[in-house]
Amino acid sequence: MNSLTVALAALGGVVLAGVVAHGAWTARKAGPRRAAPEAGGQRPEQIEPVLGGNTTPHAELSTGALEPRPPKRTTPRLDALIDAIVPLSVEAPVSGEMVLMHLPTTRRAGSKPFIIEGLNAETDEWESATAGQRYGELQAGVQLANRTGALNEIEYSEFVQKLQTFAEAIGAMADFADMLDVVARARELDAFAGEHDAQLAVHLQARSAAWSVGYIQQHASRHGFVAGVVPGRLVLPSTEEGAPPVLTLTFDSQAAFADDPNRAAVRDVTLSFDVPQTDPTAEPFVAWQASAQALSLGMDAAIVDDAGRPLSPEGFAAIGGELGQLYEKLELRDLAAGSAAARRLFS
């Protein structure tokens, strides 16, 4: 058992001994547990969840803050692993203004996004078209698969039609791959993705009195969670610019919309992380397990799986072993978890 768990367990034993009996009686009268008043207007010191080692305090994150959105995001780039790429040849360099003027209004074919890039005549680098630049070559690519499934014949035909219209407008010649070959590649990639997709989740279920929304937010904020952009969703943000959150904590959105959230009763929250979307160097599994343990102690909750079975430390260890194997298989396909290609494919 790690030092954080021991410390919280010891503290929980002292506090819960005096609170549980009284709380079970008062809960019937006062409704779900509410966030505790903060003495002197100060919030309690936040402790980041860790497995092993010492716990270290850091700055408190407001429970009312929106999910952090870095001001800059990396522009998606075409990747032959997950895109069907079409070269667009031009007789002479074209201006960025010309490209931007004729880009399709929506760069989606059904449920699949597509990207158009130009080879900058000065830097010799592929990039999204920019005013003031000239491009000696262009290329476009439609994504072969995502979590909605494989690219199908109808979607590929829509992509071809939109790209052909664009090519004619800028005086380019498009070299399309055979539809059957593209669709076959899409189905193979989709099959691989379906076998190697994973989103790990555990449920925290109230042992006695239900929780109010404020009570959940207060406890989650002590471990680095902030409010997400969707009601009923809290996130542990990534330190990587533009990356998805490391963890998410979700509960019934109807409780978040209640006229009086302090009286809306919540008895189950889900703690999860998206395996292919999250870089392993952020140690999402460690944070997931530690957060589950810390929140279960602080909120008097049971940790259970989707079937309602208690999840023990041995159960977490078994999941960790399978997770390591999944990481290896994704890397062998050059789709390492957290990479740009993996995030696009598993979206």
ABEGO torsion letter per residue (X at the ends): XBAAAAAAAAAAAAAAAAAAAAAAAAAAAAEBBBBBBBBGGBBBBBBBBBBEEBBBBBBBBBAABBBBBBABBBBBBBBAAABBBBBBBBABBBBAAAAAAABBABBBBEABBBBBBBBBAAAGBBBBBBBGBBBABBBBBBBABBAAEBBBAAAAAAAAAAAAAAAAAAGBBBBBBBAAAAAAAAAAAAAAAAAABBBBBBBBBBABBBBBAAAAAAAAAAAGBBBBABBGBBBBBBABBGBBBABBBBBBAAAAABABAAABBBABBBBBBBAAABBAAAGAAAAAAAAAAAAAAAAGBBBBBAAGBBBBAAAAAAAAAAAAAAAAAAAAAGBBBGBAAAAAABX
